[in-house]
Amino acid sequence: MDLGLRGKTVLITGGSQGIGLATARAFAAEGCNLHLTARTESQLREAQREIFDRFAVRVEIHPMDASVAENARPLAQTCSDVDILVNNAGAVPGGNLQEVDEALWRRAWDLKVFGYINLTREIYRIMAERGNGVIVNVIGTAGNIVPASYIVGVSGSASLVAFTQALGGVSLDRGVRVVGVSPGDVLNERGVRFLKQQAGETLGDPERWREQLEHQPGKRAATEEDIANAILFIASDRAGYISGEVLTVDGGLRFRQRVL
């Protein structure tokens, strides 16, 4: 299936590792040119070399801190040619209300919540002026399953879902689609860290985290490529009349609620 992505330019925040890097590879495989941002320049340069060597597409890197509001406008101006923005950068700590103080909470939201909002504001304005574009917010299922032990992520994810729905409900009138993808548990470094946390809480031993996979649909967690493929589809012309929707990629786990 031709997704109609060849030749498009994509900006991905948090593009040097994890889901962001997997998404960069997937877009590059479709013939897209890339702008990648992250805090660590060495990781960005490594990603740039790898993707160019494999796919021979243009890869520009922008070392920056997406949690700093003042960085959004110059980045948007530098990347004003983008057809697709993927907001992905985030580092949200676990912990309940008593375990996460205000300073840590604000740092997390400056990146994952306000970082998305600020860059979207700038890129959306550019896309709306020219009458086309797609913005994909990578959110997370915490806003659906609301675990109190991840309260910062729960609150932030719920906010980003509402933000995506609100803007996506009107954006197509200006030729722009705003959509989201919400991963469930993902078998990467960050995902394993949370599986260990869950194992510690439920089994009393974080090293028994693999046993948590027995309760996942198909007895596995998602891969980074599963999430990247969902992002590609929802950003593509094949999803051209979808806006305001948040696609959850968790194998149906959130529907396995038990009646008490």
C-alpha positions in Angstrom: 0.0 0.0 0.0 1.4 3.4 -1.0 1.0 5.7 2.0 1.7 8.8 -0.1 4.5 9.9 2.1 7.5 9.9 -0.3 9.1 13.3 -0.6 7.4 14.7 2.5 9.4 16.4 5.3 8.9 15.3 8.9 9.9 17.0 12.2 10.2 14.5 15.1 11.0 15.7 18.6 12.9 13.2 20.8 14.1 11.7 17.6 17.4 10.3 18.7 16.2 7.2 20.6 13.2 5.0 21.5 9.9 5.5 19.7 11.2 8.7 18.1 14.1 7.0 16.4 12.0 4.1 15.3 9.5 6.6 13.8 12.4 8.4 12.1 13.6 5.2 10.5 10.0 4.3 9.4 9.4 7.6 7.7 12.9 7.5 6.1 12.0 4.0 4.7 9.0 5.7 3.0 11.3 8.2 1.4 10.7 11.1 3.8 13.3 13.8 4.7 13.7 14.4 8.4 14.3 17.1 11.0 15.2 15.5 14.3 15.5 17.2 17.7 16.7 16.0 21.1 18.9 17.3 23.9 22.0 15.2 23.2 23.9 16.2 20.1 26.0 13.1 20.0 22.9 10.8 19.9 21.4 13.0 17.2 24.5 12.7 15.0 24.6 9.0 15.4 20.9 8.7 14.4 21.6 11.1 11.4 24.5 8.9 10.2 22.6 5.7 10.6 19.5 6.9 8.8 21.4 8.5 5.9 23.5 5.4 5.4 20.5 3.2 5.3 17.9 5.3 3.4 19.9 8.2 1.7 17.3 10.8 2.7 18.1 14.3 4.0 18.4 14.3 7.8 18.9 17.6 9.6 19.4 17.7 13.4 18.6 20.3 15.9 20.1 19.8 19.4 17.8 21.6 21.7 15.7 21.4 24.9 12.1 21.2 23.9 11.0 22.0 27.5 12.2 25.6 27.0 9.3 27.6 25.6 11.5 30.1 23.9 13.0 27.3 21.7 9.7 26.6 19.9 9.5 29.6 17.6 13.1 29.4 16.2 12.8 25.7 15.7 9.5 26.2 13.8 11.0 28.9 11.7 14.0 26.7 10.8 11.7 23.8 10.0 9.0 25.8 8.3 9.0 23.3 5.3 7.7 20.4 7.4 4.6 18.5 6.2 4.3 16.4 9.3 5.2 17.2 13.0 5.5 14.3 15.4 5.5 15.6 19.0 7.2 12.8 20.9 9.8 14.1 23.4 9.0 13.3 27.0 10.4 12.1 30.2 7.7 11.6 32.8 8.6 10.2 36.2 6.6 7.5 38.0 5.3 8.0 41.5 2.1 8.9 43.3 1.0 12.4 44.5 3.1 12.3 47.6 6.2 11.0 45.8 6.4 13.7 43.1 7.0 17.3 44.2 5.9 20.4 42.3 9.4 21.1 40.8 9.6 17.6 39.3 6.0 17.7 38.1 6.6 21.0 36.4 9.8 19.8 34.7 8.0 16.8 33.3 5.1 18.9 32.0 7.4 21.5 30.6 8.6 18.9 28.2 5.7 16.5 27.6 2.7 18.8 27.9 3.8 22.4 27.3 6.6 21.3 24.9 3.9 19.8 22.7 1.6 22.8 23.0 4.2 25.4 22.3 5.7 23.7 19.2 2.2 22.9 17.9 1.2 26.5 18.2 4.1 27.6 16.0 4.0 24.8 13.5 0.2 24.8 13.3 0.2 28.5 12.4 2.6 27.9 9.5 0.7 24.8 8.3 -2.6 26.7 8.5 -1.3 29.6 6.5 -0.3 27.4 3.6 -3.4 25.2 4.0 -2.0 21.7 4.6 -0.1 19.6 7.2 -0.4 16.9 9.9 0.5 17.1 13.5 0.8 13.8 15.5 1.0 13.8 19.3 2.5 10.7 20.8 0.7 10.6 24.1 0.3 7.3 26.0 -2.5 5.2 27.6 -2.0 6.5 31.1 -4.8 9.0 30.5 -7.1 6.0 29.8 -6.2 3.6 32.6 -5.4 6.3 35.2 -3.0 4.5 37.6 -2.4 6.6 40.7 1.2 5.4 40.8 1.9 7.3 37.6 -0.1 10.4 38.4 2.1 12.9 36.5 1.8 10.9 33.3 -1.9 10.3 33.9 -2.7 14.0 34.2 -0.4 15.0 31.3 -1.7 12.3 29.0 -5.4 13.2 29.7 -4.5 16.9 29.0 -2.9 16.0 25.7 -5.8 13.9 24.6 -8.2 16.8 25.2 -5.8 19.2 23.5 -5.6 16.9 20.4 -9.3 16.5 20.3 -10.0 20.2 20.7 -7.6 21.4 18.1 -8.2 18.5 15.7 -11.9 19.2 15.8 -11.5 22.5 14.0 -8.1 22.2 12.3 -9.3 20.5 9.1 -11.1 23.7 8.2 -7.6 25.1 7.6 -6.3 22.1 5.8 -4.4 20.7 8.9 -5.1 17.4 10.6 -4.2 17.0 14.3 -4.2 13.5 15.6 -2.6 11.4 18.3 -1.2 7.9 19.0 -1.2 6.5 22.5 1.1 3.6 23.1 0.5 1.1 25.9 3.4 -0.8 27.4 6.3 -0.8 24.9 9.2 -3.3 25.1 12.0 -0.7 25.1 14.3 0.7 27.8 11.6 3.0 29.2 8.9 0.4 28.9 11.0 -2.2 30.8 11.6 0.4 33.5 7.9 0.7 34.1 7.4 -3.1 33.8 9.9 -3.4 36.6 8.1 -0.9 38.7 4.8 -2.8 38.2 6.6 -6.1 39.1 7.9 -4.5 42.2 4.5 -3.4 43.2 2.6 -6.5 42.3 5.1 -9.3 42.7 7.6 -7.8 45.2 10.5 -8.2 42.8 11.3 -5.8 39.9 13.4 -8.5 38.2 10.3 -10.6 37.7 9.1 -8.0 35.1 8.9 -10.5 32.3 6.0 -12.2 34.2 4.0 -9.0 33.7 3.9 -9.8 29.9 1.7 -12.8 30.7 -1.1 -10.4 31.4 -0.6 -8.4 28.1 -2.6 -9.1 25.0 -0.9 -11.9 23.1 1.5 -12.2 26.0 3.7 -9.4 24.7 4.1 -5.7 24.8 4.2 -3.5 21.8 7.4 -2.9 19.9 8.7 0.5 19.0 8.0 -0.5 15.4 4.4 -1.2 16.2 4.0 2.4 17.4 6.0 3.8 14.5 3.8 2.0 12.0 0.7 3.5 13.6 2.2 6.9 13.5 3.0 6.5 9.8 -0.6 5.4 8.9 -2.4 8.2 10.8 0.0 10.8 9.4 -0.4 9.5 5.8 -2.9 10.4 3.0 -4.6 7.1 3.7 -5.9 8.7 6.9 -6.7 11.9 5.2 -10.2 12.5 6.8 -9.1 11.6 10.4 -8.6 14.6 12.7 -9.0 14.9 16.5 -8.8 11.2 16.9 -6.3 9.5 19.3 -5.3 6.0 18.2 -4.5 3.7 21.1 -2.0 1.0 20.5 -2.2 -1.4 23.4 -3.5 -4.6 22.0 -6.9 -3.9 23.6 -5.6 -4.0 27.1 -7.6 -1.1 28.3 -10.8 -3.0 27.5 -9.9 -5.8 29.9 -11.6 -4.2 32.9 -13.0 -6.6 35.5 -16.4 -6.1 37.2 -15.8 -6.0 40.9 
